[in-house]
Protein backbone atom coordinates (compact mmCIF):
# COMPACT_ATOMS: atom_id res chain seq x y z
CA UNK A 1 0.00 0.00 0.00
CA UNK A 2 1.41 3.38 -0.98
CA UNK A 3 1.69 6.28 1.43
CA UNK A 4 -1.16 8.04 -0.38
CA UNK A 5 -3.39 4.99 -0.01
CA UNK A 6 -2.51 4.76 3.68
CA UNK A 7 -3.29 8.45 4.14
CA UNK A 8 -6.60 8.08 2.31
CA UNK A 9 -7.54 5.10 4.49
CA UNK A 10 -6.63 7.01 7.66
CA UNK A 11 -8.63 10.05 6.57
CA UNK A 12 -11.65 7.89 5.73
CA UNK A 13 -11.45 6.54 9.27
CA UNK A 14 -11.34 10.10 10.58
CA UNK A 15 -14.45 10.97 8.55
CA UNK A 16 -16.27 7.93 9.96
CA UNK A 17 -15.24 8.85 13.50
CA UNK A 18 -16.30 12.47 13.06
CA UNK A 19 -19.67 11.35 11.69
CA UNK A 20 -20.11 9.10 14.72
CA UNK A 21 -19.23 11.97 17.02
CA UNK A 22 -21.69 14.21 15.19
CA UNK A 23 -24.47 11.67 15.65
CA UNK A 24 -23.68 11.38 19.35
CA UNK A 25 -23.60 15.15 19.73
CA UNK A 26 -26.96 15.45 18.02
CA UNK A 27 -28.46 13.00 20.50
CA UNK A 28 -26.93 14.84 23.46
CA UNK A 29 -28.08 18.20 22.11
CA UNK A 30 -31.65 16.96 21.68
CA UNK A 31 -31.74 15.49 25.17
CA UNK A 32 -30.23 18.64 26.66
CA UNK A 33 -32.70 20.88 24.87
CA UNK A 34 -35.58 18.69 26.02
CA UNK A 35 -34.35 18.79 29.63
CA UNK A 36 -33.98 22.57 29.46
CA UNK A 37 -37.48 22.89 28.01
CA UNK A 38 -38.89 20.77 30.82
CA UNK A 39 -37.05 22.81 33.42
CA UNK A 40 -38.38 25.94 31.78
CA UNK A 41 -41.92 24.63 32.03
CA UNK A 42 -41.43 23.73 35.68
CA UNK A 43 -40.00 27.18 36.31
CA UNK A 44 -43.34 28.76 35.48
CA UNK A 45 -44.61 27.53 38.85
CA UNK A 46 -41.68 29.02 40.78
CA UNK A 47 -40.61 32.54 41.60
CA UNK A 48 -37.21 31.98 39.97
CA UNK A 49 -35.91 29.91 37.08
CA UNK A 50 -35.00 26.31 37.72
CA UNK A 51 -32.68 26.39 34.71
CA UNK A 52 -29.12 26.86 35.97
CA UNK A 53 -27.01 29.30 33.95
CA UNK A 54 -24.43 26.53 33.51
CA UNK A 55 -26.99 24.45 31.65
CA UNK A 56 -27.55 27.23 29.11
CA UNK A 57 -23.79 27.58 28.65
CA UNK A 58 -23.46 23.82 28.21
CA UNK A 59 -26.19 23.83 25.56
CA UNK A 60 -24.40 26.61 23.70
CA UNK A 61 -21.08 24.75 23.95
CA UNK A 62 -22.75 21.68 22.45
CA UNK A 63 -24.01 23.78 19.55
CA UNK A 64 -20.50 25.15 18.97
CA UNK A 65 -18.91 21.70 19.08
CA UNK A 66 -21.51 20.45 16.62
CA UNK A 67 -20.55 23.23 14.21
CA UNK A 68 -16.88 22.38 14.65
CA UNK A 69 -17.46 18.72 13.81
CA UNK A 70 -19.13 19.76 10.56
CA UNK A 71 -16.14 21.98 9.77
CA UNK A 72 -13.72 19.15 10.53
CA UNK A 73 -15.58 16.74 8.30
CA UNK A 74 -15.72 19.30 5.49
CA UNK A 75 -11.99 19.97 5.81
CA UNK A 76 -11.06 16.30 5.79
CA UNK A 77 -13.36 15.66 2.82
CA UNK A 78 -11.62 18.50 1.01
CA UNK A 79 -8.21 16.92 1.61
CA UNK A 80 -9.54 13.56 0.43
CA UNK A 81 -10.86 15.12 -2.76
CA UNK A 82 -7.42 16.48 -3.54
CA UNK A 83 -5.65 13.14 -3.06
N, C-alpha and C positions, 0 to 999 in steps of 0.2 A: 504494500500500500504506500503510495507516495505521500509526501508531507501535505500536499494540498488535499488529498483524499482524507487524511487523518484530521486535518483542520476542519474540513467540511463535516465530517462525522461528529466531531466535538461540538461544533456550532449547532448542528441539528439537535444534539442532546441538550444544549443550552436552551434552544427554542422550546423544546418539549418541557423542560423544567420550568421555564418562565410561564408557559401556558398553564401548567399545573398550579403554579403559585398564583396566577391571575384568577383561576377558578376558585381556589381556596380563599383568596382575598374577597372575591365577590360574595361568597357565602358568609364570611365574617362581616362584611359591610352590611349585608341584608339583615343579618341577625342583630347587629348593633343598632341599625336604624329602627328595627322593630322594637327592640328593648327601649330605645330612647322615646319612641312614640308612645309606648305603654306608660313609661314614667311620666311623660308629658300629660297623658290623660289622667293619671292618678294625681298629678300635681294640681289639677283643677279643683280638687276637694281640700287642698291645703293652702295655708296662707303664704307658703313659699315653695319654690320649685323643688321637686325631688330629683331633678336631673343635675348631677354634679357637673361643675364646669370641666372637670377632667374628662368626663365622658364625651362632651362636645369636642374637646381637643383631640381625643382619641379617634372619634369619627372623622374629623378633618384629616388627621394623619393617615387614616386608612384610605381616604379618597386620594391623597397625594401619592401614597405608595402605589395605588392602583394605576394612576397616571404614569408613574415611573416604570412600572412593569410593561406597559404598552410601549413606552419609548425604548426600553431595552429590547423588546422583541422586534420592533421596527428597525432598530440599529443593527441587530444581528442579522435580520433578514436582508438588509441592505448589503452587508458584508458578504453574505452567502451569494447574493445575486451577482456580485462582482468576481466571485471565484470561478 
